[in-house]
Amino acid sequence: ARNGKVAHLQSYGRRDIEKNAPMQRDSIFRIASMSKAVTSVAALILLEEGKLLLSDPVSKFIPAYKNTTVAVPPPVAAPNSPVAVVPAKREITVRDLLTHTSGVSYGSGPTEAQYKAANIWMWYFADKDEPILPVIERLASLPFDAQPGEKYVYGFNTDILGAVVEKASGMPLDEFFRARVFEPLKMVDTSFFLPPAER
């Protein structure tokens, strides 16, 4: 775009390689982790409205995060020792979630068996048979990979932030996205699940 007008718009490649179907200008794709940007925008909208602060502890919105724990790797001298679990030095904040410094991973590593047993392992949520909030609350009981604020750890940070947005706004996340982000920006083809008419 140049000066508010479209200068060039073209699609490239194939939208279906097996069928040799060309890309269309209106092809629909999964946005996957780009949903993290939308969730972060939602949190910042609520920040501007005074409904949350970057310094707010997550427990203000999700009490299960009041007292979290961290898995401590065994000492170098005893590499086969079991993983110890210690209390977090401080609470996780909204800022920690936005910057992926909460210490929360996707459940791989020495505590992987615990995450799998809790049915909270890796990033995919669409196959779960329960709403996200109970999963996020259950996640709080598992040991995290690092102390809050001490290390960048890519994981469930934005999923937790989405639950915070729901609590702070009083709206389901998909409804908040639709009303406060997608409709104002005319993002008419963006949603959590593909509507049957768009298939």
C-alpha positions, 0 to 999 in steps of 0.5 A: 500500500502507498498513501492509503491505496493498494499499489500491488496485490498478488497471490503466489504459489499453491494453496493445495500442492497435491491438487496443484490448486493455485493460491487465491487472494482470499485463501484462508490459513491457520494463523497458529502462533500469530494468535499470540499477537492478537491476544497481546493486543487484547491485553493492551486494550484492557491496559489502556482501559485500566482493567489490568496493569503490566505489574498485576499478578496473574493470581488477581485474575486466576487465583490458582497462580498465587503460589506456583513452583519451579523445577530445579535441575539436579546438580552437575555433580549428581546428574541422575538425581531426581528433579527438585521442586521449589516455590517460585520466588515471586508471582507471575505478572501480566508483563511476564506473560507478554514477554514469555518470561513467566518460566512456563514452557510447553511441558517438555523436559524433566517434568514432561511426564507430569504435564502429560499426566495432567493432559497439558502437554505441547501447544495444541488446544483444539483437540481438548474436550474442556474449556481452556480455563480449567486447563490453565488453572490445572497448569498452575499446579505443575512445576515450571521451567524457570523462576518468573522474570529470570529467563525467556521460556517459550510456552503457555504464556499467551494461553494464560494471558488469554484466560486473564483477558477473559477474566479482566474483560468479563467476555469469552476470548473469542467474543472479545477478539471478534468485537474489539479486534477483528470487527473494528479492523475489518478482519472478516475471515479471522476466527478460532475455528473455520466457519462451515460456510468458509470451507 
